[in-house]
Amino acid sequence: MPADLGAADALALRMTSLLLRPHPTTRPGTVAEVVEWFGAMQAQDLASGLWSLGARLPGRTMADVQAALERREALRTWPMRGTVHLVPPADARWMLEVTGVRSLASAATRRAQLGLTDADADRAVDVLGTALAGGGRLTRAQCLATLRAAGLDTDSQRGYHLLWYASVRGVTCLAPNVGTEQTFALLDEWAPGPRLLDREEALALLAHRYVRGHGPVTAREFAGWTGLTLTDARRGLAAAGDTLTGVRVDGEEMYVDAALADAPRTPVDDVLVLPGFDEYLLGYRDRALMLDPAHQAAVVPGNNGIFQATVVRAGRVVGLWKRRIARAAVTVTIQPLTPLNAGERARVEQALDRYAEFLGLAPRFDWPVAGEPR
């Protein structure tokens, strides 16, 4: 019979899975190891993606993480749900073939809305493939200029669609920024030696990594995270076999990494500051374990998919934070969602000190008085 877990135990396991607490079986010490642990980490906002890594690599700076990405320890592409993720380079191609391809199903409809044809999209793939061949690396602006020179219209959202399409087709990928500019490279050149998996193996590995990095989770959450059908999600969970184990959380059947099944459930009392686009909230359909539904509108204003950066205490979201970066300092404005006493505020500032160290800047804190404009 699956073990029954209360909310506190489930939350402790989840934070351990997310590498936000010490894990009994792994101590990832590099960008490559963290990204491989998760399999994919959402990173459409690069600054958020960098801090998602930094929060799990104590002592590392943003420069360290950027250098690791230049060493190709991870790359960004659109492997699932039409959203940019950090993935292990060796896994990018099979992920695109298994999950990324599902986002292509609606691509023709989107092209029709934009006034593009299928021939335009295929032409863009050929043009970018030729322009980037031989180790080339072009900024987004240079890619768009190259497409325009080939007679393709990149106005409005057309350019973005064509760049996205070439990456989901497995021809290009996102290389690290040059300054603030996004860059593109050929996937085959940026990530040679791809891992070869058949579909069953791929579904099993996806399931294991998702559960390992997010559990306890349901089959529906796995389907939602990957964009797979529920049938394929269940197939992957079954194929993962004894790497996973079943638990019940408040009567609901969930999966957890088998390595955590007997791990100690130490009480959660951590204070964390996480970026808006972090797997802590993005990797789930039901966030009630970590987020009071009353605070949902503050964390995701307008329910538009744009998540605010969060302050997390004892596993629960208790506040939001925003940064303003200057030459020598970062000023962080903290907006509590629940009352925080002086000791708790001090712990929040300590957590933000670590973020400032990551940036290499001096920290400054702003706690607006309730009712004051922010």
N, C-alpha and C positions, 0 to 999 in steps of 0.2 A: 504494500500500500504506500502511496506517496506520503511524504512527511507533510504535516500541517504546520504552516508558518503564520505567525501573527505579523502585523504591519511592521513592527519594530525590527524583527528578525529579517523580514524580506527587504527592508530598506538597508540594513547593514550589509546583506549579501549584494544588493544592487550597487552600493557605493564601492564595494570591494571589486565587483566585476568591472566597474567603470574606471578602475585604477585610481580612485580618489581616496582610497585607504590602502594600507599595506595588504598585499595579497600573499597567501601562504605558499603558492607554488611558482610565482614568477616575480622578478624584479626588473622590469624593462628599464634599460639605461640609455637607450638611443631612440632617435626618431623612428628608425626602421622598425625597432621592436615594438614601440607603442602602436604604430599604424598597423603592423601585422597582427597585433593582439586583437584589434577591433575589426580588421578586414577592410573597413572603410570608415572615414571620419568626415562628417559634413564640413565643407570648407569653401562655400561660395563667397564668404567674406574672409579675405586672406588674413587680416589682423586677428579675427576670431580664431581661425584655424591655427595660427602660430601660438596663441595663448592656450588653446586647448592642449597643444603639445607641451608647452612650457609648464602648465599646471600639473602635468603628470611626470615631469622631469625636473625634480628639485635641483637647484643650483645652476641650471642651464639658462642662458640668456637668449634673447631674440636673435642676436647675431649667431649664436651656436645653432639654433634651429634653422635659420636661413642657410647657414653653411651646409648643414646636413641635407637640405633640399637641393642645394647645388651639387652635392655629391650623389644625388639621385637615390637617397634612402627612401624617398616616397615621391609620388607625383600626383598632380591633380587632373582629374578628368570628370566626365559625366557618366558614371557607371550605373546609376539607377535613379529613377524618379525624375529624370531630367535635371538633376541637381549636382553641382560640383562637389566632389569628395576627394580627400587624400586617400590613396590606395598604395599598396606595395607594387612597385613597377612590374614585377614578374607576374602579378595577378590581374593587371589592368585589362589585358586582352580577353581572357576568359570571362571576366565580369561583364565587360561590354557585350560579349556574345550571349550571355545567359540573362542578364538583367537589363543592361543598357538598351538592348535591341527593342525592349518593350516600349520604350519611350518613342521609338520611331513610328509606332503604329498610327499616332495622330499627327505625324510630321507633315504628311501631304495636305491634311486639312489646314494646318497652320500656314503652310506655304501658299495655299490658295488665298487665305485671308491677307497675306502680305503681298500678293501679286507676283509670287515666284513660281516657277515650274519645277517639276522633277528634274528636267534637263539642266536647269540653272543650278540646282543643288549638286548634281553629279559633276557639272563643270567646275564648280567651286572646289570640290574635292580634288579634282585633277590639277587645278591651278595651284592650290596650296601645297599639294604633294610635290609638284615640280619645284616650287619656290623654296621649299624647305629642305630639299634633298641635299645630301652631302654634309649633314651636320648643321644646317642652317637653323637660325633662331630669329624669329621676327616678332616685333611688338604687335599688339592688337592693331594699332594705327597702320603699321606697315602691311599687315595682312589685309586690312580693308582696302588700302591703296592698291595692293596687288590685284585684288578681286575687281576693283573698279577699272584698272588698266586692262583687264581681260573682258571688259564690257558688261560686268555684273553690277546690278544696282544694290548698293549697301545702305541706302537711306532708311530712316526709321529703324525698325527692328530687323530689317532684312539682313544686315551684316552680321548681327548677333546670331541669327538663325543659321546662316551659312557656316559660321565658325563652329557653332555647336554641332551641326550636322557632320562636319568633317571629323570631329573628335568622337562622336558616338559611332560613326562608321569605323573607328579604329585607325584612322589615318594620322591624325594629329593628337596632341595632348597639350596641356598647359605646363609650360616650364616655369621656373621661378621668375618673379618680377625683376625687371631691370629698373631700379628706382621705384617709382609708383606705377610703372607701366606693365600690364599683363603681357606675357610672351607665349609664343607657341613654337612647338618643335614636332618632328615626326615621331610618332609613338614607337615605330620599329627601331629608330636610332636612339631614342631616349631610354628605351627599355628593351634592350636586346635579350634574348634568352627567355622568352615567356614560358610560364608554367603551362603544361598541356594537361587538360583534364577533360574527361567526358562529362556529359550533362549530369549524370548521377553523382559523380565525384564532386562536381562543382556545387550542386545543391547541398550535399552533405557538408562540404567545407564552409559554405556560406552560413548554414544553420549553426554549425559548431562555433564559428567565430562570432556570430551575432549573439548567441546565447552566452558564450564565454564573456563577451564584453558588455552585456546589458542585463543578464538574468537576475532575478526571475522574470520571465516574459512568457507571453502566450503565443500560440501559432499565428493568431491574427496580427499581433505586433510584428512578428517576423515577416509576414506577408506585406504589411504596411511599410516596413523599413526598406525592403528590397524592391517593392513594386511587383513581386511575383503574385500569381494567383494563389488562393488559399490552398488549392490542391497541390501545387508545386511546393508551397511552404511546408505543408504536412509531409510531403514526400521527402524533402530535405531533412526535416527533423527526424524522421524514421531512419533515413540513411545514415545519420550521424551516430546512430547506435548508442553504445554504452559510454560515449564521451559526454552524454547528457543524462540528466536524471529528472524525474518528475517530482513536483512539489505542489501543495495546495496553499494558496494565499487567500484567506477569507473565503474559502470554499471554491475558488477558481483554480482550474488546472493550469500549471505553468511549468516551464523548463528552466533548469539551472545547470551550469557546468558541473559535471560529476566531481571534479576536483574540489568543489566548494561544499559538497553535500554534508560533510562532517566537520567543516571549518568552525572554529569558535565564533559565536555571535556576540562580539563585544559591543557594548552600547555605543551609539553614534553620538559624538559631541563635537564634531569637526566644524570649523568655520571656514568657508571657501568663498572665493570670488571667481565666478566663471563667465566666459564670454557668452554673448547671446546665442550664437550658433554652436552650441556644444552638445555632444551626444547625451549629456545628462538629462536634457529635456527633449531633444529632437528625436531620440531613438525609440520613442514610445507613442502609442495611440492614446493610452490612458495614463495621465500624469498625476493622478490624484495622490499617489504615494508620496510624491515630492512637492506637489504644488496644490495649495488650497484652491478649489474652483473659484472662490471669491476673488482671487488674485490673478486669475487667468487674463482678464482684460488689461491689467497693468503690464503683465509680462509680454503679451502679444496684442498690442493695441490694434483695434479694428479687426482682430482675428485674420490678419493678412499674411501670416507666415513669417513676419519679421519679429524675431525674439529679442527682447532686451537682455543686457548683461545682468546676471543675478548674484545676489548674496545668499549663500546657503548656510544655515545653521542646523546642526543635528539632522542633516539630510533633507530639510524642508526649506523652500524658498522663503526668505524673510525680508528681502529688499532688492532694490535695483541699483545699478551704478552706471555712471557715464564718465568718460574721460575727456580731458582737453589737454592736448600735448603742445608744449612750448619748447624752446630751444634747450632749456636745462631742467625742466620739471614737468611732471604730469599732475594735473589737478583733477581729482576724482570727486564727483558729486554723488552722494549716497542718499537714496530715497527709501527709508524703511517702509515695509508693508505691514509689519507687526512692531509692537513696542520693543525697543532695545535699550537696556539699561547701560550705565557708564562702562561697566566691565565688558559687556557684549560689544559696545561700540569700539572699545579699545582692541578687541580681538578682530573686528572687521578691519580696522586700520592696520593691524599686524599682517592680515592676509593681503591687504592692498600694498603694503610695503614690499612684499614678495613680487607683486606684479610690477611695481616701480623698478625693482632690481632687475627684473626680466628685461625691461625697456632700457635700463641703464640711465634712469632719470631720478631726480629727487621727487618724493611724493608730497603732495599737498591735498588736504581733505576739506570738503565742503559739506556740512550737514544743514541743509536749509530748514528753517523753522517752519513748522506746519502752517500752511496758509500763505507763506511767502511765494512769490513767483520764482520759478527755477530757470 
